[in-house]
């Protein structure tokens, strides 16, 4: 959404310079005007001139722009921190196997940044769009992992309840009740017949519920297969970016590869947004020029141990 330009006169009305202007013109004019009305008119005229010219002064406009920039920066920082907190919570909620997969691919992204350390891709500018696209790719990967975890939990619950077995039993019971009702109709036993018909209706409704559950299971299985396929594709694409970064060190080639990968994932992101099971998970990336990042602020145990083991070696090299 486009930002509206600041309304400088409105800002001036709420500012301290306006209060001082009113005090030194209208206030002084009112005090001195008690003995001589000329001072009251002079104060009002000075106030009007100040109201006309002061809001357009470059110094005042710069102060307003700076204050607005600081407010936007503070809001962006707050939104970014909230998003990162929710993202870390989503990552922590994954199963250990899926968390490990995320951290492994995050390590590939770190290798990409390291391989391009001498090029513009490693610029200190947080707003570098190429680095932001890496963040976007990893966010998509995390969403896919979260969706896989959700489907796996759902399917595991249904497997424990043996839904196919329940469905077969319900169908057999409905068939048996139908046969009993036909026999009761021939025996002309209205009270028992009415009870059996109500029982049959209840079982038919229960059977319909079981069939809907089975449909959901089949849909979840298909979605899970698609999610895993998209994960594999994204994993290979990010590793291909790493190969380009290591082999060619060409900024343009790396940028083109990242752009192509992001474009190919547009349909994936739209599909993720449409899946009902995913709507309660963290939404899209926050609208900010700052980098969101792709790694959790808490390192996984394996990586933390590796870094701790590497410190003594680095210290010995520096001393030598």
KATAMO-V344331 format. One record per pair of residues at least 12 apart in sequence whose C-alpha atoms are under 7 Angstrom apart, sorted by the first residue. I is the first residue (numbers start at 1). J is the second residue. D is the distance in whole Angstrom. If there is no record, write none. Layout:
i/j/d
I/J/D
I/J/D
This chain:
i/j/d
8/55/6
8/61/7
9/55/6
12/55/6
21/47/7
22/47/6
25/43/4
25/44/7
25/46/6
25/47/6
26/43/5
26/44/6
26/47/7
28/43/7
29/42/7
29/43/5
76/288/6
79/286/7
80/286/7
80/292/7
86/282/7
87/282/7
88/296/6
94/146/7
94/149/6
98/145/6
102/142/7
106/294/7
106/295/6
108/239/7
108/242/7
111/242/7
112/242/5
112/245/6
115/245/6
115/246/6
116/245/6
116/249/6
119/251/7
121/251/7
126/290/5
126/291/6
127/289/5
127/290/5
127/291/6
130/255/6
132/291/6
133/258/7
135/292/6
135/293/5
135/294/5
137/262/7
138/294/6
139/294/7
141/231/6
144/227/6
144/231/7
147/278/7
148/224/6
148/227/6
151/220/6
151/224/6
155/217/7
167/207/7
167/210/6
170/207/6
171/207/7
174/200/6
174/203/6
174/204/7
177/200/6
181/193/6
181/196/7
181/197/7
237/261/7
241/254/6
241/257/6
241/258/7
